[in-house]
Amino acid sequence: MSALRADCKIGRLPKPGGTLCLMTSNHSIAEAGVDFYFDYLSPFAYFAALRLPELCRERGAQLRYRPVLFAGLLDHWGQRGPAEILPKGIHTFKLCARYAALHDIPFRSPRFHPYRPLDALRVSLAEVAGEDQATVVRALFDAGWGQGAHLGDPADLRAAITAAGLDGEALMNRAAEADAKDALRRDTDAAIAKGVFGIPTMIVADELFWGVDQLEYLELHLEGRDPLQSVDLAKVISEGSAAVRPGSLRSDRKVD
């Protein structure tokens, strides 16, 4: 039986004859809020971060920022990031440049990419930034992907946070404490447990949306108009695997 056939959570499918997580009240859907999982390494997370506050506000949904370590997701699921595959990295950057030009968004790569994002992620934790978390997240995304700052450099992070009107020095000192390191590790593990495999990811209750191109579907879901409500997924998915690629996470299964 396909591994996709499970219950109605995290990529989970309904029993035959049912629909996927059908919710009849858009008000109850929005009340669940939106968990936004991101790492500053992703330009798509930058684009999502620009749109999500208004998208959620207009639909009465609370937006919760969840910084996670993208490398931890990649390691767990056995993937490589776009920047680690040269042609894919070039394609991704050109795609982002097109998207930014089309939507009139300031866009340029951080000075170095990829880079070590740990300090940026830690200072963006709710445990560190507190009620200023949204301001910190916006300031760092704008500095990195809007202005080309080096988001792996504590000095650039401190300057961006200070320019946003916050105490950059104090926040960066707090981000260097053991509690912040533990919190990022714990939050990344919790994201993996929820099925988060890439960034940006938005989760509403147990429904997962991956990628900036999924914001359209996120909007519909929050409004109670998810197209999946009319689809019986149990009737359209495969019955399982007929082959396994050698070297994949599932290649420990014996294939004749």
Secondary structure, DSSP 8 states (H G I E B T S, - for coil): --TT-S-SSSS----TT--SS--S-HHHHHHT-EEEEE-TT-HHHHHHHHHHHHHHHHTT--EEEEE--HHHHHHHHT---GGGSHHHHHHHHHHHHHHHHHTT------SSSS---HHHHHHTSHHHHGGGHHHHHHHHHIIIIIT---TT-HHHHHHHHHHTTS-HHHHHHHHTSHHHHHHHHHHHHHHHHTT--SSSEEEETTEEEESGGGHHHHHHHHTT--GGGG--GGGTS-S--S---TTSTTTTS---
